[in-house]
Amino acid sequence: MKRSSLSFNGKVAIVTGSSMGIGKAVSIELCRCGASVVINGRNAEKLNATKNELESMGFDLIACPADVTNYNECEMLVQAAIAKYKKLDILVTCAGVAGRASFETLSPYHFKTIVDSNIYGTVFPARAALPFLKESKGSLVFISSLAGMMGIPYYTAYCSGKMSLTALYQCLRGELKNTGIHTGIVYVGFTKNEEGKQFISADGNLVPVPPRNERLQQPRGKVARSIVNLIKRRKSKMILSPIGKINALLIRYFPILVRTIIERASVKS
Ligand SMILES: NC(=O)c1ccc[n+]([C@@H]2O[C@H](COP(=O)([O-])OP(=O)(O)OC[C@H]3O[C@@H](n4cnc5c(N)ncnc54)[C@H](OP(=O)(O)O)[C@@H]3O)[C@@H](O)[C@H]2O)c1
C-alpha cells in the first residue's frame, strides 16, 4: 500500500466509530500518513473484520470494542492505546448515530439515544484522552455535520447533538489554549454512505438510510483527507462540501432565507 506523506510517522491516534464509514476512512488516511491507529465500534465482529482488512493493507493498528456513551469503556479505549503504544497524539470523535422522525413521534428514549451518542459519545472519549493529549500536545477533533449549523425539521435529536458539539468545541478551545492541545471541529456535508449504514426511525428501529442524490455526496476518502489535513495543519474549523460552504455564508448573511428554504424542503416523516 502506497503511503502518502508520512507526516504522522510515530504518532498514535484513536478514531471512535471507525469500523465503517467516515471513521474507517479517517483511520485509513491516518495510517497512510504513518500513524498507528486504534479503531473502535461497539460490534466486535464488524470491528475485527475492519481490523483484518486494514492489516492486510500493511497498516499498524489495534481494535478496541467500546461504547463511547459509557465513560468506563472510554477509559478502557484510551488505556488500550496507552498499553500498546505508550502514548496518544490524536483523538478523532467520529461515532454518532442519526435519526429522522418528527419530534412528536420519536420516543423520548430514542431521542436520548441519538443525543447521547453525539454528545456523550464525544465528551467521554475526550475527557478520558485529555491527560495523554496534554502530554503529547496532540489533537482533539470533533466530527460534526451541516446539521450542527442550523436546525432541520425532523432531525431534532441529531441537530441538538451536533449543535452541542459547537459549544463543547468553543469552550474547550479557550480552556485548553495554554496546554498546547490542538482542538478542531469539522462540519461534514453529505457523504457517500457505506453500504449497510442505518439510522434510527420514529419507532426506534434501525433502518437503512434512504438513498440520496449521488451528485450531492462527497466520497468518504475525500472527506477523510480533509479531516486529516485539518489535523496536519492544526486548523480549528472546517466546513466541508460546496453545499456546506454556501450554507455557512447564507446562514451568516441571510439566515431567514436559509430557514425558509430548509423548512420548504423538509418532508414530513
Ligand atoms: N454520512 C454522512 O453523510 C455524514 C454527514 C455529516 C456528518 N456525519 C457524521 O460523521 C460521523 C460518521 O458518520 P458515518 O455516516 O460514517 O456513520 P456510519 O457509517 O453509520 O458509522 C458509524 C460508526 O460509529 C460506530 N458507532 C456508533 N455508535 C457508537 C457508539 N455508541 N460507540 C462506539 N461506536 C459507535 C459504528 O459501529 P457500531 O455500530 O458497531 O458501534 C460505526 O463504526 C458521525 O458522527 C456522523 O454524524 C456523517
The ligand as an ORCA input file, in Angstrom:
! r2SCAN-3c Opt
* xyz 0 1
  N     -22.611     10.164      6.396
  C     -22.849     11.469      6.271
  O     -23.360     11.949      5.243
  C     -22.468     12.397      7.398
  C     -22.678     13.771      7.217
  C     -22.325     14.642      8.243
  C     -21.766     14.154      9.418
  N     -21.590     12.830      9.569
  C     -21.036     12.367     10.861
  O     -19.875     11.588     10.629
  C     -19.778     10.573     11.618
  C     -19.692      9.213     10.947
  O     -20.831      9.044     10.131
  P     -20.943      7.786      9.139
  O     -22.010      8.103      8.156
  O     -19.608      7.388      8.659
  O     -21.514      6.680     10.173
  P     -21.711      5.115      9.987
  O     -21.321      4.662      8.630
  O     -23.087      4.816     10.484
  O     -20.649      4.509     11.046
  C     -20.808      4.784     12.394
  C     -19.679      4.133     13.141
  O     -19.778      4.507     14.518
  C     -19.863      3.333     15.338
  N     -20.682      3.690     16.494
  C     -21.954      4.137     16.529
  N     -22.339      4.366     17.795
  C     -21.287      4.076     18.584
  C     -21.061      4.090     19.981
  N     -22.015      4.477     20.848
  N     -19.840      3.712     20.455
  C     -18.857      3.341     19.595
  N     -19.021      3.286     18.266
  C     -20.224      3.638     17.763
  C     -20.454      2.260     14.403
  O     -20.120      0.939     14.787
  P     -21.076      0.087     15.783
  O     -22.478      0.239     15.233
  O     -20.542     -1.310     15.726
  O     -20.924      0.697     17.112
  C     -19.713      2.626     13.103
  O     -18.396      2.135     13.137
  C     -20.990     10.734     12.522
  O     -20.659     11.499     13.633
  C     -21.976     11.465     11.636
  O     -22.913     12.209     12.386
  C     -21.926     11.933      8.603
*
